[in-house]
């Protein structure tokens, strides 16, 4: 039995909460995950999970073994990184994940400058709007947009972004500019599926959050396409401020209903913070944090 591999599999199953979720994260068939977990339990002579059709729950022995496995795997990872020289100089591969559009517009330029400054570090930048699991996917650093749940992760805030409503000057001239939330219901809207529901958008009125019914003439799955549609005069779009900054500065779109915007979302650099940080990660944090702060502060909207 590959004992370290079995430990890593067990930790992944425990953190994923189900065999199927762990299998998807590992790219492994469900039957293989189940068999390897059963082999581990037979080797240990104890049950690690109480299984039912609806949930997977750690036994008392499983909870103790989970803590020991995490400690052992972390110590092995640190030993390997130390042997590779990652604690004596900034070198090796750094794995970073960021949202797709924000990654292209703001993280990639910082990464390009970082590569020039640190020739011994290679970067693998994964751009995805799906929340990635740092430990299970061996990701060193994540750029996260939004409020972070309480966790053991360490976060460095580099700024914030707004959820804004905008439309083309031509559309506003033809249909009028809504000044109140009630007026918005009479307008044509363009909705990005992952940012809002097509039937209602959320705003703030004073200290109260309210859902405003809207008519989504177009519902779409990317912010870039929604912005193009708004520029073309289809209707009012709801996007993130960094996504529309260039269009607003150039005058092809105008922000509206700014007094009713929800609370801005923080932008953070997130890492596990476990043990001694490799120099490649510390170097990137020191390099990227001030530059991303400056980029966000310079958006102008």
Buried (B, 14 or more C-beta within 10 A) or exposed (E): EEEEEBBBBBBBBBBBEBBBBBBEBBEBEBEEBBEBBEBBBEEBEBBBBEBEEEEBEBBEBBEEBBEEBBEBBBEEBBEEBEEEBBBEBBBBEBBBBBBBBBBBBBBBEBBEEBEEEBEEBEBEBBBEBEEBBBBBBEBBBBBBBEEEEEEEBBBBEBBBBBBBBBBBEEBBEEBEBBEEBEEBBEBBBBBBEEBBEBEBBBBBEEEEEEEBEBBBBBBBEBBBBBBBBBBEBBBBBBBBBBBBBBBBEEEBBBBBBEEBBEEEBBBBBBBBEBEEBBBBBBBBBEBBBEBBBEBBEEBEB
